[in-house]
Amino acid sequence: MSKKRELSLIKGNSFELHYWFDDNSHTMDAIVENRCDHEILSLIKEISNALHYEIIIETEPITNGGLRRLLKIALKIENKKATIVSAIILALLSGIIITPITTSISEVTKKIIEKAFEDSEFKELAKEKLRLEVKKLKQETDAFIQKVDSNNVIKKRRSNFYETLQSYPKVQEVSFTIQNDDGQNINEPKIVKRKKFKSFILVSDELEPTEIDNATIEIISPVLKKGKFRWMGIYNSEPIPFNMQSKEFKTLIQSGKIEFKNGSSIDCFLKIKKKIDNEGNEKIIGYDVERVNKYFENDKPVETFEGKFHRHKLEGDKKQLKMNIPDELSEAKKAKKK
């Protein structure tokens, strides 16, 4: 018997996707189903990788009743912990796939996982030699849950899944159920109706930009004429094209008041724009210089008007904060005496 076949005999839990149609048929467009499967499998892989467990995913026979898809999850280890870990992975998947974008994934998944760890099989393991392993699994799971809301791969994969279903009118709702190795449901089916699909789909692939003040950019190629042309510079040892958004600085350049030489650079407020691709990976899509704080002439810094204005504003804010602190302390002391 091959090693691959031996792995398929390891006990594991199954995740059932049940597509409910607007007719009495049991068929589904193969391309739509394949795309949905791809997103679910990618979510499972992302969760298992985050928990540092190698898994295998097997397809079980499809059954009727709308259309049901069964994915069996098994670990490449042979002990009692394997079934527990697969249940945790699927519980996390369940929490993620039923949570719309306006709700914290971590809050939903935390409740589901708490119930899973209260299971009698977990309590039985806690009394045995696997106690430390179960404790480690809890820690890994908690760490994953804390970061899940900022995981772009998960957000994008979930969005792709529902976006695919949204474009296929035949599916009226989809439900998700976790089953044990005997085919019995571990939880009640989690149902998402068609009218809710949009609440899982990302409105935009653009992310919040990264803002960096006092970023240093060495100028390779400035733009000396009016128009929407991009400059070239070196930032963090990498060449970048960027948009010069500072009207003041562009005026200084175009009027000839500043001349760039080899090695000239600027100190600026840099905004790095990003988006996520179809796999959920972050991609930089642009650099904008919003404000030039200073430029350098023969290595001597020259502060711009907008740079000076910004500096004075920061200094004023700091002074105001220092003035407010004694007042706050005084109020706190008065409250304490009362």
C-alpha positions as CSV (number, residue, x, y, z in Angstrom):
1,M,0.0,0.0,0.0
2,S,1.4,3.4,-0.9
3,K,2.1,6.1,1.6
4,K,-0.5,8.4,0.0
5,R,-3.2,5.8,0.4
6,E,-2.2,5.3,4.1
7,L,-2.6,9.0,4.7
8,S,-6.1,8.9,3.3
9,L,-7.1,6.4,6.0
10,I,-6.2,8.8,8.8
11,K,-9.3,9.9,10.7
12,G,-10.4,13.5,10.1
13,N,-13.4,15.8,10.0
14,S,-15.3,16.9,6.9
15,F,-16.6,20.3,5.8
16,E,-19.9,20.2,3.9
17,L,-20.8,22.9,1.5
18,H,-24.4,22.7,0.6
19,Y,-25.6,24.8,-2.3
20,W,-29.4,25.3,-2.4
21,F,-30.9,26.0,-5.8
22,D,-34.0,27.8,-7.0
23,D,-35.3,24.6,-8.7
24,N,-35.4,20.9,-7.9
25,S,-32.2,20.1,-9.8
26,H,-29.0,18.7,-8.4
27,T,-26.6,20.1,-10.9
28,M,-24.3,23.1,-10.8
29,D,-22.2,24.9,-13.4
30,A,-18.8,23.1,-13.2
31,I,-16.7,26.3,-13.6
32,V,-18.6,28.1,-10.8
33,E,-18.3,25.1,-8.5
34,N,-14.6,24.8,-9.3
35,R,-14.0,28.5,-8.5
36,C,-15.9,28.2,-5.2
37,D,-13.9,25.0,-4.3
38,H,-10.7,26.8,-5.1
39,E,-11.4,29.7,-2.6
40,I,-12.5,27.3,0.2
41,L,-9.4,25.1,-0.3
42,S,-7.2,28.3,-0.2
43,L,-8.8,29.4,3.0
44,I,-8.2,26.0,4.6
45,K,-4.6,26.1,3.5
46,E,-4.1,29.6,4.9
47,I,-5.5,28.5,8.3
48,S,-3.5,25.3,8.5
49,N,-0.3,27.2,7.5
50,A,-0.9,29.8,10.1
51,L,-1.3,27.0,12.7
52,H,1.9,25.3,11.3
53,Y,0.2,22.0,10.5
54,E,0.6,20.0,7.3
55,I,-2.7,18.6,6.1
56,I,-4.2,16.7,3.3
57,I,-7.6,17.5,1.9
58,E,-9.7,14.8,0.2
59,T,-12.9,15.0,-1.7
60,E,-15.7,12.7,-0.5
61,P,-18.6,11.5,-2.7
62,I,-21.1,14.3,-3.6
63,T,-24.6,13.8,-2.5
64,N,-27.9,15.3,-3.7
65,G,-30.3,17.7,-2.0
66,G,-29.4,20.8,-4.0
67,L,-25.8,20.0,-4.3
68,R,-23.5,18.9,-1.4
69,R,-19.7,19.1,-1.5
70,L,-17.7,17.2,1.1
71,L,-14.1,18.0,1.8
72,K,-12.3,15.8,4.3
73,I,-9.4,17.3,6.3
74,A,-6.7,15.0,7.8
75,L,-3.4,15.7,9.3
76,K,-0.1,14.0,8.4
77,I,0.2,12.7,12.0
78,E,-1.4,9.6,13.5
79,N,-2.5,10.3,17.1
80,K,-5.7,11.5,18.9
81,K,-4.6,15.1,18.3
82,A,-5.0,14.8,14.5
83,T,-8.8,14.7,14.6
84,I,-9.0,17.6,17.1
85,V,-6.7,19.8,15.0
86,S,-8.8,19.1,11.9
87,A,-11.9,20.1,13.8
88,I,-10.3,23.3,14.9
89,I,-9.2,24.2,11.4
90,L,-12.8,23.6,10.1
91,A,-14.3,25.6,13.1
92,L,-12.0,28.5,12.1
93,L,-13.1,28.1,8.5
94,S,-16.7,28.1,9.5
95,G,-16.3,31.3,11.5
96,I,-14.5,33.0,8.7
97,I,-16.9,32.0,5.9
98,I,-20.1,33.1,7.8
99,T,-18.7,36.5,8.9
100,P,-19.6,39.5,6.7
101,I,-17.0,42.3,6.1
102,T,-18.7,44.7,8.5
103,T,-18.3,42.2,11.4
104,S,-15.1,41.3,13.2
105,I,-14.0,37.8,12.1
106,S,-12.1,37.3,15.3
107,E,-15.1,37.8,17.6
108,V,-17.2,35.2,15.7
109,T,-14.4,32.6,15.4
110,K,-13.4,33.1,19.0
111,K,-16.9,32.0,20.2
112,I,-16.9,29.0,17.8
113,I,-13.4,27.9,19.0
114,E,-14.4,28.3,22.6
115,K,-17.2,25.8,22.1
116,A,-14.9,23.4,20.3
117,F,-12.4,23.4,23.1
118,E,-15.2,22.7,25.6
119,D,-15.9,19.4,23.7
120,S,-15.6,16.3,25.8
121,E,-12.9,14.8,23.6
122,F,-10.7,17.9,24.3
123,K,-11.3,17.4,28.0
124,E,-10.3,13.8,27.7
125,L,-7.1,14.7,26.0
126,A,-6.3,17.3,28.6
127,K,-6.0,14.5,31.2
128,E,-3.6,12.5,29.0
129,K,0.0,13.0,27.7
130,L,-1.2,15.3,25.0
131,R,-2.1,18.0,27.6
132,L,0.9,20.2,26.5
133,E,0.1,19.7,22.9
134,V,-3.5,20.8,23.4
135,K,-2.2,23.9,25.3
136,K,0.1,24.7,22.5
137,L,-2.8,24.3,20.0
138,K,-4.9,26.7,22.0
139,Q,-2.1,29.3,22.0
140,E,-1.6,29.0,18.3
141,T,-5.3,29.3,17.7
142,D,-5.6,32.4,19.9
143,A,-2.7,34.0,18.1
144,F,-4.3,33.3,14.7
145,I,-7.7,34.7,15.8
146,Q,-6.0,37.9,17.0
147,K,-4.5,38.5,13.5
148,V,-7.4,37.1,11.4
149,D,-9.1,40.5,10.9
150,S,-6.0,41.9,9.3
151,N,-5.3,38.9,7.1
152,N,-5.8,40.1,3.5
153,V,-5.6,36.6,2.0
154,I,-8.6,35.5,4.1
155,K,-10.7,38.6,3.4
156,K,-10.0,38.4,-0.4
157,R,-10.6,34.6,-0.6
158,R,-13.9,34.9,1.2
159,S,-14.9,37.8,-1.0
160,N,-14.0,35.8,-4.1
161,F,-16.2,32.9,-2.9
162,Y,-19.3,35.0,-2.5
163,E,-18.6,37.1,-5.6
164,T,-18.6,33.9,-7.6
165,L,-22.0,32.8,-6.1
166,Q,-23.4,36.3,-6.5
167,S,-22.9,36.0,-10.3
168,Y,-24.6,32.6,-10.4
169,P,-28.4,33.3,-9.8
170,K,-29.3,29.6,-9.4
171,V,-27.8,29.4,-5.9
172,Q,-30.3,30.8,-3.4
173,E,-28.3,30.0,-0.3
174,V,-25.3,28.1,0.9
175,S,-24.8,26.3,4.2
176,F,-21.8,25.0,6.0
177,T,-21.6,22.0,8.4
178,I,-18.7,20.2,10.1
179,Q,-19.0,16.4,10.3
180,N,-17.0,13.9,12.3
181,D,-15.4,10.8,10.8
182,D,-18.6,8.9,11.1
183,G,-20.5,11.4,9.0
184,Q,-22.4,12.9,11.9
185,N,-22.9,16.7,12.2
186,I,-20.7,18.3,14.8
187,N,-22.6,21.6,14.6
188,E,-25.9,23.0,13.3
189,P,-25.6,24.1,9.7
190,K,-24.5,27.8,9.3
191,I,-26.7,29.3,6.5
192,V,-26.0,32.3,4.4
193,K,-28.9,33.4,2.1
194,R,-28.4,35.0,-1.3
195,K,-29.6,38.5,-0.2
196,K,-26.6,38.5,2.3
197,F,-23.9,37.5,-0.3
198,K,-23.1,41.2,-1.0
199,S,-22.2,41.8,2.6
200,F,-19.2,39.4,2.2
201,I,-17.8,41.0,-1.0
202,L,-15.1,43.6,-0.8
203,V,-16.2,46.9,-2.3
204,S,-12.6,47.8,-3.3
205,D,-9.3,46.0,-3.5
206,E,-7.5,49.1,-2.4
207,L,-6.0,49.1,1.1
208,E,-5.3,51.9,3.5
209,P,-2.2,53.6,2.3
210,T,1.0,53.6,4.3
211,E,2.0,57.1,5.4
212,I,5.6,57.9,6.2
213,D,6.8,61.3,7.3
214,N,10.4,62.4,6.9
215,A,11.0,59.8,4.1
216,T,14.2,60.4,2.1
217,I,14.0,60.1,-1.6
218,E,17.1,60.6,-3.8
219,I,15.9,62.2,-7.1
220,I,16.9,60.4,-10.3
221,S,14.6,62.2,-12.7
222,P,12.5,65.3,-11.8
223,V,9.7,66.6,-13.9
224,L,10.5,70.1,-15.2
225,K,7.3,70.8,-17.1
226,K,3.6,71.0,-16.2
227,G,1.5,67.9,-16.6
228,K,0.7,64.6,-14.9
229,F,4.2,63.1,-15.3
230,R,5.8,60.8,-12.7
231,W,9.2,61.5,-11.1
232,M,11.8,58.9,-10.6
233,G,13.7,58.5,-7.3
234,I,15.4,56.0,-5.0
235,Y,13.6,55.1,-1.8
236,N,15.0,52.4,0.6
237,S,17.6,51.5,-2.0
238,E,14.9,50.8,-4.6
239,P,14.1,52.9,-7.7
240,I,10.5,54.1,-7.6
241,P,8.2,56.2,-9.8
242,F,6.2,58.7,-7.8
243,N,3.7,61.5,-8.1
244,M,4.8,64.9,-6.8
245,Q,1.7,66.3,-5.2
246,S,3.3,69.3,-3.6
247,K,2.2,72.4,-5.6
248,E,4.8,74.6,-3.8
249,F,7.7,72.3,-4.6
250,K,6.6,71.8,-8.3
251,T,6.4,75.6,-8.6
252,L,10.0,76.0,-7.2
253,I,11.2,73.4,-9.8
254,Q,9.3,74.8,-12.8
255,S,10.4,78.3,-12.0
256,G,14.0,77.2,-11.9
257,K,14.6,78.2,-8.2
258,I,15.8,74.7,-7.5
259,E,18.3,72.8,-9.6
260,F,18.8,69.2,-9.0
261,K,22.3,67.6,-9.3
262,N,23.5,64.1,-9.0
263,G,22.7,62.8,-5.6
264,S,20.1,65.5,-4.8
265,S,17.4,64.3,-2.4
266,I,14.3,65.5,-0.6
267,D,12.8,64.9,2.9
268,C,9.1,64.4,2.4
269,F,5.8,63.0,3.6
270,L,5.3,59.9,1.5
271,K,2.1,58.0,0.9
272,I,2.4,54.4,-0.4
273,K,-0.8,53.2,-2.1
274,K,-1.5,49.5,-2.0
275,K,-4.1,47.0,-3.1
276,I,-4.7,43.2,-2.8
277,D,-4.6,41.0,-5.8
278,N,-6.9,38.0,-6.5
279,E,-4.9,35.8,-4.1
280,G,-5.0,38.4,-1.3
281,N,-1.4,39.5,-1.7
282,E,-0.5,43.1,-1.1
283,K,0.8,45.0,-4.2
284,I,2.1,48.5,-4.2
285,I,0.3,50.5,-6.9
286,G,1.7,54.0,-6.4
287,Y,3.8,56.5,-4.5
288,D,2.7,60.0,-3.7
289,V,4.8,62.8,-2.2
290,E,2.2,64.8,-0.4
291,R,4.6,67.4,1.1
292,V,8.2,68.2,0.8
293,N,9.7,69.2,4.2
294,K,13.1,70.1,2.9
295,Y,15.5,69.6,0.0
296,F,19.3,69.5,0.0
297,E,21.7,71.8,-1.7
298,N,25.3,70.5,-1.5
299,D,24.2,68.3,1.4
300,K,22.8,71.4,3.2
301,P,19.1,71.0,4.2
302,V,16.8,73.8,3.0
303,E,13.4,73.9,4.6
304,T,10.4,74.6,2.4
305,F,7.5,76.9,3.5
306,E,5.1,74.0,3.8
307,G,7.7,72.0,5.7
308,K,8.2,74.9,8.2
309,F,4.4,75.3,8.6
310,H,4.1,71.6,9.3
311,R,6.9,71.7,11.8
312,H,5.5,74.7,13.7
313,K,2.1,72.9,13.8
314,L,3.7,69.8,15.4
315,E,5.6,71.9,17.9
316,G,2.4,73.8,18.8
317,D,0.5,70.6,19.3
318,K,3.2,69.3,21.6
319,K,3.1,72.5,23.7
320,Q,-0.6,72.3,24.0
321,L,-0.4,68.7,25.1
322,K,2.1,69.6,27.8
323,M,-0.2,72.4,29.0
324,N,-3.2,70.0,29.2
325,I,-1.4,67.3,31.2
326,P,-1.2,69.3,34.5
327,D,-4.9,70.2,34.2
328,E,-5.8,66.6,33.7
329,L,-3.7,65.5,36.7
330,S,-5.4,68.2,38.8
331,E,-8.9,67.0,37.8
332,A,-7.9,63.4,38.6
333,K,-6.6,64.4,42.1
334,K,-9.9,66.3,42.7
335,A,-11.9,63.3,41.7
336,K,-9.8,61.1,43.9
337,K,-10.4,63.3,47.0
338,K,-14.1,63.2,46.4
